[in-house]
Structures are given as C-alpha cells and as structure tokens.
Amino acid sequence: MAAGATDTLNLERLIACPKCDAVYEIVEPAPRDRAVCARCHTVLIAPRRRAGKQLIAMAATVLILIVAASVFPFLRIGAGGVHNDSSILDAAFAFSGPLAALSLAVLGFIVVIPMMRLMLLIYVLVPVVRNRPAAPGARSAFRFAESLGPWSMAEIFALGCAVALVKISDLAEVNFGPAVWMFAVLVVLIVVQDTLMCRYSVWKSLET
C-alpha cells in the first residue's frame, strides 16, 4: 500500500497506523498475507480465514481460566511449620483501609478489565461469525474493548509475581498452586489472541 495525500483520496479508503500515525490508501492483502506500515513495521491488515471462530473460542477459554485462576489457590507459602494457601481473590480482600482500595484496583486490572474486554469481544464477533447483522452497539462495544487494552495487565501481574517469588524464595517455602499454571496459559492465549485479531477486518465487518 502506498502513502497518499488525504485531500485527493476517499477517506473511507484510508487507514492510519496506530503506532506512528502514517496514513495509507487501503489495499487489502490476500488471506494469510499482511499489510505492514513502511515506517514502523506495525501490522495494519492481516486477514485470516475462520479467525472469528478462533477468537471467540480463545476468548471463552480465557474467561473460564480467569474465573478458575481467581478462585483456586495461587501460591502455598510455608515458614516455621506454618503453611497458607492464597488465591487472587483472597489476596485482594485480605487488606483494609487504603490498601483495600489498592487491592481492588489490582483485582480490576488483572481480572475485571480482562473479563470485560473478552465479553465485549464475544458480543461483537458472534453475529459476525454467524453472518448476522451486527449486534446493537457493536461498534461502540468494540471501540470500548480496544480502549481497555492498555488497562488489561494480566501479563504485568505475571511478571510481578515472578519477581516476588525470586525475592521470597530464600525466606519461605513457596509452592505453586493450580492457579499459577492457569494464569500462565491464559497470558499466552491473550497474547496469541491479540496477534491473531485483525482489527481492520472486524471494523469492516461491523460497517457492512
């Protein structure tokens, strides 16, 4: 795709790079091919067949994993003969006062916001996959889901846990609970989902 002047082109045939704001005239690539920004190499269009069904399946899987990872034990910590199992929800509600607000904020960033984003994505994609008209408010829902992306911090939480485990491993006996492995899987699935999703294709489906 080649860059062009916006005053001589139909605005509906233009696409802007989300990273560097370079503007291009849309030339849709073949399936499994990609259109990439010439300036910063960000993928702009990457159509894939049956990607909608795959995205819905992954979103539903991640939703189940988030709920399970929040309830099942995350860590088992022992010191001096005393052991304690802790889940994400236990940690979030274990504090009071100012720390309670911080715990609830962390819970929102790693559980509530990712779940909201996934449910909105399923709401938007199910009618598209079934070749039905877009759901009411689908464009606003997808726009809101995209705006929640920077606030979905499951990956940051995983990295923070890894650092904390290194710090306390010399002070106490630490064993992983089932929620750790669920969380590891859902983080990988979230990354794969974001890579698989062609946002241009979703917007185009909602417009037609």
Secondary structure, 3 states (H helix, E strand, C coil): CCECCHHHCCHHHEEECCCCCCEEECCCCCCCCCEECCCCCCEEECCCCCHHHHHHHHHHHHHHHHHHHHHCCCEEEEECCEEEEECHHHHHCCCCCHHHHHHHHHHHHHHHHHHHHHHHHHHHHHHHHCCCCCCCCHHHHHHHHHHCHHHCCHHHHHHHHHHHHHHHCCCCEEEECHHHHHHHHHHHHHHHHHHHCCHHHHHHHHHC
